[in-house]
Amino acid sequence: MNHNSSKLTLSEMARAFALSLILFYCLLSSVFYRVFAEINIRFASIDLPIFISELLLAFAFGITLFLNIKQVFSKPYAKKLIILAFIVFVLWKAFKGYLDFGTLSFRNAALFYYSFFGIISYHLYNKKYFSQLIIIIIVLVSVIMKSVFAITPYYLFLFVMLGIALSLKSENKVIRILLILCALIIPRQYHESVFGFAFFFEGGRGRVLGHIISLISLTTFLFPLLIKNKIRRIVMILVVILSIFSAFIIFADKSSIISMISVKKCFSGYLALKEEIKAKEGDFVFQNLTTKLFNKSVEDARVSSGSSNLIIEGMDVKKEITDRLVSNLNIAQDFDKIDNQYRNLGTAFSNIYFRIFIWQDMIKELINEKAWFGVSFGKPQRSKSIEILDWATSEWKRDGWITPHNSFLHMIYRAGIVGLLFVIFIFSTVFKLIKTFIFYKDYTGIFIMSIFVYWLTISNFLVFLEFPYNAIPFWTLLGLTIAYSEDLKNKKGVILENGIKK
């Protein structure tokens, strides 16, 4: 991501345009989230909406394929054949699931085909695009976005760490420091405490845990490079980790803290619920429910237009922008917190049990059906345990299915062995990138990897990589980071001897 003043060729401009569209989608997703992602077009005769994310994928994939057509048919073939086999597998499962069950198949297929944005961004990357001016613009835009609009809290960590990572590439020391300070700004609307850093410890447990693990990881990545003395380095790492946990205790939701450390109480509650399920499951029969592709997030904020044959459905732009302006927010009402609690303790424990029972039912279904290549993409996921307990009825009765709240387990559930290999690929890729950036002492890369540690953590507890407004930024940044790491290795002129190769 270094400055290069040479002019862009026509091919490079086409790549820059395609990449800019993807990044612009990510930027709008940070503000409008679900409402923006639900913009779609559909033909009146076919009940199959084509969302804006799919349109973007088709366009960007087409541009990338056209610009790299020679590379597609050139050696080496091994990686290309693996990618081709993966694409064929996903498409086969998607269309078979559609024929067997309906349109829900394509929604679940997205969990896998959004990864194509990683391939696309990898091939679109060019260090020329990240000039000193562009770096300044990106950092300042991120500051404006998080200050003017109420972006989703799940994007704020990305904005902060990516802002720091890019700022470190500034060649001017004064500008570099000013950009880092700008990146560190956490506006008042994102936290209850007067201290901005409290944001990292307030809110949902999954996000807070992601922040903590990422900050600790960042500390262990950076300090060995910054402090040469081993004893002093260990002491400083311990001091930072202790400070992180102290901040967690001070600022975090009390119910969240208790539910996370009360292992014995949590386990006894789980056993009691398991006995209740066992006593009721003999008479249990799944209800016949209508399956919906998605639940429209804000009915009164949506508009439709188009001819009788082609319908375009999307958000009311003016209303959505107005609703998300910080100036229109009542910050005092943004925090549903009483006596340092966002939720009561019973709810905190129930949310844990909710996930455990869903995960158990998913694993049982895989084993019982001997689904070596996963459950059909089109089959609505139902949790016997949750329905016996009559929990989350507003979700599964409304939609006809329930979400697993664990993206990686969901990959294995839907794709079996292929899904497991896909999960291993994700974690091994991130691990190799971390090793590469530490080896080359590249601080920009290290800060970027802290984002992936955060994302990988929360993906274990949330519906994350299933949604385009999360998945597209994840895969796009991963593709760009891989390309950046290879560019870094070429620049340094060194190939690691421990197995990390270009």
WOQUI-V318871 format. One record per residue. N is the residue number from 1. SS is DSSP state (H for helix, E for strand, C for the rest). PHI is phi in radians with two decimals (* if undefined). Layout:
BEGIN
n->(N N)
ss->(SS SS)
phi->(PHI PHI)
END
This chain:
BEGIN
n->(1 2 3 4 5 6 7 8 9 10 11 12 13 14 15 16 17 18 19 20 21 22 23 24 25 26 27 28 29 30 31 32 33 34 35 36 37 38 39 40 41 42 43 44 45 46 47 48 49 50 51 52 53 54 55 56 57 58 59 60 61 62 63 64 65 66 67 68 69 70 71 72 73 74 75 76 77 78 79 80 81 82 83 84 85 86 87 88 89 90 91 92 93 94 95 96 97 98 99 100 101 102 103 104 105 106 107 108 109 110 111 112 113 114 115 116 117 118 119 120 121 122 123 124 125 126 127 128 129 130 131 132 133 134 135 136 137 138 139 140 141 142 143 144 145 146 147 148 149 150 151 152 153 154 155 156 157 158 159 160 161 162 163 164 165 166 167 168 169 170 171 172 173 174 175 176 177 178 179 180 181 182 183 184 185 186 187 188 189 190 191 192 193 194 195 196 197 198 199 200 201 202 203 204 205 206 207 208 209 210 211 212 213 214 215 216 217 218 219 220 221 222 223 224 225 226 227 228 229 230 231 232 233 234 235 236 237 238 239 240 241 242 243 244 245 246 247 248 249 250 251 252 253 254 255 256 257 258 259 260 261 262 263 264 265 266 267 268 269 270 271 272 273 274 275 276 277 278 279 280 281 282 283 284 285 286 287 288 289 290 291 292 293 294 295 296 297 298 299 300 301 302 303 304 305 306 307 308 309 310 311 312 313 314 315 316 317 318 319 320 321 322 323 324 325 326 327 328 329 330 331 332 333 334 335 336 337 338 339 340 341 342 343 344 345 346 347 348 349 350 351 352 353 354 355 356 357 358 359 360 361 362 363 364 365 366 367 368 369 370 371 372 373 374 375 376 377 378 379 380 381 382 383 384 385 386 387 388 389 390 391 392 393 394 395 396 397 398 399 400 401 402 403 404 405 406 407 408 409 410 411 412 413 414 415 416 417 418 419 420 421 422 423 424 425 426 427 428 429 430 431 432 433 434 435 436 437 438 439 440 441 442 443 444 445 446 447 448 449 450 451 452 453 454 455 456 457 458 459 460 461 462 463 464 465 466 467 468 469 470 471 472 473 474 475 476 477 478 479 480 481 482 483 484 485 486 487 488 489 490 491 492 493 494 495 496 497 498 499 500 501 502)
ss->(C C C C C C C C C H H H H H H H H H H H H H H H H H H H H H H H H H H H H C C E E E E C C C C C C E E H H H H H H H H H H H H H H H H C H H H H C C C C C H H H H H H H H H H H H H H H H H H H H H H H C C C H H H H H H H H H H C C H H H H H H H H H C C H H H C C H H H H H H H H H H H H H H H H H E C C C H H H H H H H H H H H H H H H C C C C C H H H H H H H H H H H C C C C H H H C C C C C H H H H H H C C C H H H H H H H H H H H H H H H H H H H H H H C C C H H H H H H H H H H H H H H H H H H H H H H C C H H H H H H H H C H H H H H H H H H H H H H H H H H H H H H C C C C C C C C C C C C C C C H H H E E E E E C C C E E E E E E C H H H H H H H H E H H H C C H H H C C C C E C C E C C C H H H H H H H H H H H H H H H H H H H H H H H H H C C C C C C C C C C C C C C H H H H H H C C C H H H H H H H C C C C C C C H H H H H H H H H H H H H H H H H H H H H H H H H H H H H H H H H C C C H H H H H H H H H H H H H H H H C C C C C C C C C H H H H H H H H H H H H H H H H H H H H H H H H H C C C C C C C C C C)
phi->(* -1.70 -1.25 -2.51 -1.51 -1.14 -1.27 -1.47 -1.36 -1.06 -1.10 -1.16 -1.16 -1.13 -1.12 -1.10 -1.13 -1.11 -1.14 -1.09 -1.09 -1.12 -1.16 -1.17 -1.04 -1.08 -1.13 -1.16 -1.12 -1.14 -1.72 -1.70 0.88 -1.10 -1.08 -1.22 -1.12 -1.49 -1.08 -2.68 -2.14 -2.72 -1.53 -1.04 -1.46 -2.20 -1.49 -2.55 -1.17 -1.88 -1.41 -1.06 -1.14 -1.23 -1.11 -1.11 -1.08 -1.09 -1.16 -1.15 -1.14 -1.09 -1.08 -1.11 -1.11 -1.10 -1.36 -2.13 -1.04 -1.19 -1.16 -1.03 -1.81 -1.89 -1.31 -1.38 -1.73 -0.94 -1.12 -1.17 -1.20 -1.13 -1.11 -1.09 -1.09 -1.14 -1.07 -1.08 -1.06 -1.11 -1.15 -1.06 -1.13 -1.15 -1.29 -1.15 -1.12 -1.15 -1.18 -1.44 -2.22 2.23 -1.17 -1.02 -1.02 -1.26 -1.12 -1.28 -1.13 -1.06 -0.97 -1.80 -1.36 -1.15 -1.15 -1.08 -1.12 -1.17 -1.12 -1.09 -1.14 -1.04 -1.40 -1.50 -1.05 -2.68 -1.09 -1.08 -1.22 -1.85 -1.29 -1.03 -1.16 -1.10 -1.06 -1.07 -1.08 -1.06 -1.12 -1.17 -1.09 -1.11 -1.16 -1.10 -1.06 -1.34 -1.65 -1.53 -1.90 -1.60 -1.22 -1.11 -0.99 -1.22 -1.66 -1.14 -1.09 -1.04 -1.06 -1.17 -1.23 -1.19 -1.08 -1.14 -1.01 -1.23 -1.05 -1.14 -1.51 -1.20 -1.42 -1.61 -1.06 -1.13 -1.09 -1.04 -1.15 -1.11 -1.15 -1.08 -1.09 -1.13 -1.11 -1.37 -1.13 -2.13 -0.95 -1.03 -1.19 -1.71 -2.59 -1.45 -1.21 -1.24 -1.54 -1.05 -1.17 -1.10 -0.92 -1.15 -2.12 -1.85 1.82 -1.09 -1.11 -1.05 -1.19 -1.09 -1.08 -1.08 -1.08 -1.10 -1.10 -1.18 -1.15 -1.15 -1.08 -1.05 -1.10 -1.24 -1.32 -1.46 -1.08 -1.07 -1.50 -1.60 -2.09 -1.40 -1.18 -1.10 -1.13 -1.10 -1.11 -1.09 -1.07 -1.16 -1.09 -1.12 -1.10 -1.13 -1.09 -1.09 -1.12 -1.10 -1.20 -1.13 -1.12 -1.05 -1.15 -1.29 -1.77 -1.29 -1.08 -1.04 -1.12 -1.12 -1.08 -1.08 -1.17 -1.45 -1.86 -1.52 -1.10 -1.10 -1.15 -1.12 -1.17 -1.16 -1.16 -1.11 -1.11 -1.12 -1.20 -1.12 -1.15 -1.12 -1.12 -1.08 -1.25 -1.78 -1.23 -1.10 -1.72 -1.40 -2.39 -1.10 -1.28 -1.44 -2.17 -1.44 -1.58 -1.89 -1.22 -2.78 -1.75 -1.03 -1.21 -2.37 -1.04 -1.39 -1.88 -1.97 -2.25 -2.19 -2.68 2.08 -1.44 -1.21 -1.66 -2.08 -1.95 -1.93 -2.08 -2.84 -1.54 -1.39 -0.99 -1.06 -1.14 -1.15 -1.12 -1.07 -1.14 -1.77 -1.26 -1.03 -1.10 -1.72 -1.66 -1.74 -1.01 -1.10 -1.63 -1.38 -2.02 -1.51 -2.37 -2.22 0.94 1.02 -2.36 -1.52 -2.61 -1.31 -1.12 -1.07 -1.14 -1.05 -1.21 -1.06 -1.13 -1.23 -1.05 -0.93 -1.20 -1.04 -1.20 -1.11 -1.08 -1.08 -1.14 -1.12 -1.14 -1.05 -1.13 -1.07 -1.22 -1.11 -1.53 0.86 -1.46 -1.10 -1.95 1.51 -1.31 -0.89 -1.00 -1.52 -1.24 -1.15 -1.35 -2.21 -1.92 -1.03 -1.10 -1.14 -1.27 -1.14 -1.30 1.07 -1.71 0.92 -1.11 -1.16 -1.68 -1.28 -1.32 -1.29 -1.70 1.49 -2.84 -2.32 -1.67 -1.39 0.99 -2.88 -1.09 -1.29 -1.14 -1.11 -1.07 -1.19 -1.07 -1.52 -2.20 1.01 -1.05 -1.10 -1.12 -1.10 -1.09 -1.14 -1.12 -1.06 -1.06 -1.07 -1.19 -1.17 -1.12 -1.11 -1.09 -1.14 -1.13 -1.06 -1.08 -1.10 -1.20 -1.19 -1.04 -1.56 0.95 -1.72 -1.22 -1.05 -1.08 -1.12 -1.16 -1.11 -1.18 -1.11 -1.16 -1.23 -1.07 -1.09 -1.11 -1.13 -1.19 -1.24 -1.15 -1.41 -2.25 -2.21 -1.47 -2.00 -1.34 -1.35 -1.68 -1.10 -1.23 -1.84 -1.17 -1.13 -1.07 -1.04 -1.23 -1.11 -1.16 -1.12 -1.07 -1.14 -1.20 -1.08 -1.11 -1.11 -1.15 -1.20 -1.12 -1.14 -1.13 -1.15 -1.19 -1.31 1.23 -2.26 -1.96 -1.13 -1.63 -1.70 1.85 -1.47 -2.15 -1.19)
END
